Amino acid sequence: MWRKFAVGAPLCLSIVISAAAADATILEKGGSNYVAIDLQPASLLTKKDWQNSSLFRTPACQLNKFPEKAKSDLRSMQKNGQRKIALILWHAHISGVEPCRGYLLNSTGATFKASVIANILRFLQIAKNSGFDEVEVRFAPQWINNPRNWKKWNDGLYRENVGVINQTISAIKKKNILPVVFDLGAELGGLENSMIVEKYVKSVWSQMQSDLTVGGSYGFSVAYAPGRLGRLIAWLRGAGRVPSEFGLDIYKDPARLLEAATREARKAGVAQPMFLIQETYYDDASVYQAFVSAARSAHVVLRAIVQWPLSAAAGARRGRGSQISEPGTQLFSYRPAP
């Protein structure tokens, strides 16, 4: 899952997480997906650059090396009104002993290295100390670990993925630093024409409920397109309980897609759905207002909105799957809220 990074306005959420809208349309202040420490996007020119740990420094990999920079970033975010922070854990089976390779965490052996778990816990503590009220921890299997890429069921890689999920959730719950919401498979929710992904989602959801008390998980985030949320609800219901909220990634046409997602949820038997917008364009007044208007029109509640470091202008120029930003852009810079 190659990701997209921002160009244009600096990252803050002065608009997107403004005070809750009238009629409790948006219940809580939101925040950001914090994907890298001191990233210089102009240096990410190839896939090899993404796998260079000197260029791409994720919190889970290198927070111990750059704690003051991360603390400064989170304090700035909190000062500008953000209260939620998401930590994405891209991981894959890597033939090597290193804990990370650029943006990737090494999940070989069905465990993250001790330094990675320590950094995740350190990140939660920094978030708490900075004044955040929630962290969303998002597991994102890559390459051969991503069930979207399997031609047939791969039990070894399934067990590897479940192993790092179990390990991380157990470590987080043991410390109990602050509330955490888990995304058990970033953007795997409801993908069409994939019996393997359906089996994967059902198996992970069933196992998480039998092995652990998942509490604080919406299951699997949905890169929303019509039909996907309804499928995800059916999958989760077939494997256990239906969560109390759903995580949606919505970029283009937010009003139409949020209304469509609401209709799907109700048709699937969820009369009063609640959504966490887990990804959307950052610091964009028109996007925020579109979500508010659609939520009011559909009589649905958004718990919070969490931005991804991608501007709408950059998305239009490079497309939804843009991997890197244009030269000269700083991924995490801040300006005062208006």
N, C-alpha and C positions, 0 to 999 in steps of 0.2 A: 504494500500500500504506500506508494510514493506520495508524499504530502506536499502541501502548498504553503508558501510563505508570502508575507505581505510586502506590498509596495505602497508608497503614498504616505498617508497620515500616520503619525507615530501611534504606538499602541497604548491606548488607555480605554476605559470603558465609561467615560463620563456620560455618554448618551445611553448606551445599551443597558447599563445597570442603574439608571436613575431611580429615584424613589418609586415604590410600588405604584402602579397605575390605579386609577379609580376603579372601584368595585372589585378590588383585589384581583385584577386581571393577571398581574405579576406579583407573586407573593413575597419573594425575597430578592435581595440584591445579588447579582451574578458576579462574573469575573472572567478569567482567561485560562486557556490552555497554555501552560508554561513549558515549552518544548525544548529549550536550549539555553545555556548560559553564555552570554556575551558572544552570540553568533554573529559572524560577518557574512551575510548572505552572498556578497559578491564573490566570495571564495568557493562557493558551492557550484562548480561548473559541470561536474560529472558525477556519476554514481560512485566512482572511486572516492571522490571528495566527501561524499556523505558517510563513507565508511572510514574516514580518517579522523581519529580521536583528537587530533590537534586542531581540527577544523570544526567538528560537530561535537559539542560537549553537552550531553544531556544531564539533567540533575541526578538521575539514578546512577550515572556512570562517574561523574566528576564533581559532584557537590562537595566532596571532601577536599578537593583541590582549589575550588573557587567559592568558598562559603560566603565571603564578604560581598562578592558581586551578587550572588543570589539573594542574600539578605537585603541588599540595597534595592534590587528589583522588586522584591515582594513588599518592602516598606513603601516604595513609590506607588505600587499598585493599590495598596490598602489606603494610602493617603488620598488617592484620587477616587476612592469610593468602592473599590472592588472587595468582595467578601468570599468569593469562591475561587478555587484554583485547581486546575486539572493537571495531572501528571500522567503522561502517556508512556507506556512501557513497550516500545517496539522490541521484539525479540525473535531470535532464530537459532537454529542448530549450527554452530560455528565450529569448524575443525581447528581448534586451537585452545590454548589455556587462558587467553586473555578474557577478562570479565566483560569487555565491551569491544566493539569495533565501530567507532563512530557513533551513529545514531542507534545501533543495534546492541541489545543486551544478549549475552551468550546464555542460551537456555539448555545447552548440551548437558546431559545427565539429569534432566528434569529439575534442575535447581539453578537459581541465580547464585553468583559468587557472594561470599559473605560481605564484601565491600559494597555490592549493589544493594543488598537488603539494609545494610547500615545507612547508606545514603538515602534510601526511601524513608526510613524512620527519621533521619536527620531532617529531611525535607518537611515531613509532617510537623516536626517540632518548630522549625523556622516559620512555617505557615501559621501555626498557633501563636507563636510569640509576636508575629507581625500583625495579628488581629483578624486573620481569616477564620470563618466559622465552618468551613467544609473543604475537603479535598476530594476530588473525583480521581480515582486511580483506574487507569484504562489499559487493559491488556490488549496488545496488538500483534499477533503472530505474523511473521513475515516469511517470504520465500517459500521453502518447502514446508514450513510450519503453518502456513496459512491454508486452511482447508479448501479455500476457493481454488487452490492450485493442484489439489489432489485429483488424480484420475480415478483412483479407487481409495477405499478407506485405508488409512495408515494408522494402525493401532499404536505403533511406537511413538509417532509424533503426537498423536492424541494424548498419550500418557505423559509425554514431555510437557505439553502445554498445560495440562491439568496439574502436573507437578509444580510448576512455577506459580500457577494461580494459588494452589493450596499453600505453598510455602509463604508467599507474600501476604495473603490474607491472614494466615495464622500469626505471622510476625506482627502485623499491624494490629490485630485484635488483642494480642497479648499486651502490647504497650498502651493501647487505648488512649492515644494522645489527643485526638479530636475527631468529630464525625467524619466518616469516609463513605463515599458511595462508589461501588465497584461496577465498572464496565467490563464484563467477562470476555468480550470479543469486539473490538472497535469496528463498527460498520458491518458486522456480520449478520445483523438482524434482518430476517425476512427476504434474503436474496433470492431472486427468482431462478427457476430452472436449475436448482442445485440440491439434489437429494443428499449429497455428501455434507453440505453445509447444514442442512436441516438436521441430519443425524448428529452432527457435531454439536449444534446448539442444544438440541434435546439432551444429549448425553452429558454435556457440561452442566446444564441447568439441573438435571436430575442428580448428578453426583455432588454438586455443590450443596444441594439441600440435604443430602444424606450424610455427607462427610462433615459439613460445616453448617452453622447457622448463617445463611447468606446475609440476612438483614442489612439493608443499605445497599442493595443492588437492583438496578432496573433490568438486569439481564444483559442485553446486548444492544448497543447503540445502533440506530437505523440511519443510514445515508438515505434520507427519505425520497422515495419515488412511489407513485400510486401502487398499492397492493402490498407493499413490503410490511407495513405495520400490521395489517390484518394477518399476514402469514406468520409474523413473529408471535403475535398473541396466540394463534392456534398452536404453534410449536411449543411455547412455554406452558400453555394449559395442558398439552399432551404429556408434558414431562413433570408437571408439578403445579405449583400455584402461579397465578398471574401477579406480577409485581404491582406496587401501588403507583408507580409512575413509569414513563417511557422516555428514553433518551433519544432525541432526534437531532440529526445534523441537517440543517437547511440553509442553503445559500441563496440561489436565485428564486425569485417569485415566492417569497415567504408567506404572503397572505393566502394565496391559492393553495399552497402545499400544506400549511397548517390547518386550513379548513378541511382539506381532503383527508389529512391524518385523523382529524377529529371524527369525521364521518366513518372512517374505517374502524376506529376503535369502538364506536357505538354499535356499528353493525356486527362487530366481533363479540359483543356482549359486555363491553366496558361502558357503562352508562355515563359515568362522570370521569373521563380520563384526565390525568394530570401529566404535563410534559415538562421535562428539563431540556431546553435547547442547549445541546452539548457542544455544538459548533455552529457558528455563523460568521458573517463578515464583521470586522471589528470597527467600533467607533463610528457607526453609520446611522444617522438619524432616520433616514427613510426606511431602513430595515427594521429598526426598533418600532417605529410607528406602524409599519405593516403588521408586525407581530401583535401589537396592542389592538389594532383595529380588527384583525382576524379573530383574536381571542374573544373580544367582545361580541363580534358577530356570531361566532360559533358557540358562545356561552361556555367557554372552556378556560381552565386555569393553567397558566404557565408558572411553574415554581420559581424558575430563574432562567436567565439567558447567559450563556458562557461563550465568549468569542474565541475564534481561531485567528492567528496572525496572518490574515489575508484581507486585503481591501477589495471592495467590489470592483474598483477600477482595474486592479491587477488581475482579478479573476476574469474580467471581460477581455483583457488583452491576451492572457495566456490560457484561459480555459479553466474549468473546474479542477483539473488535476495538475495544476502548475506545481512544479517541484521546487523551484528556487525563485528568489526575488530578483529584481533588476539591480545592477551595480549601484553601490552607494547607500543602499537602504539599511537602516539599523532596525533589527527585529524588535528589540525591546527598549524603546525610549518612551519618555513620558512628558506630558504637558499638564498644566493645572486644569481641573475641571472648570467648564464655563459657569 
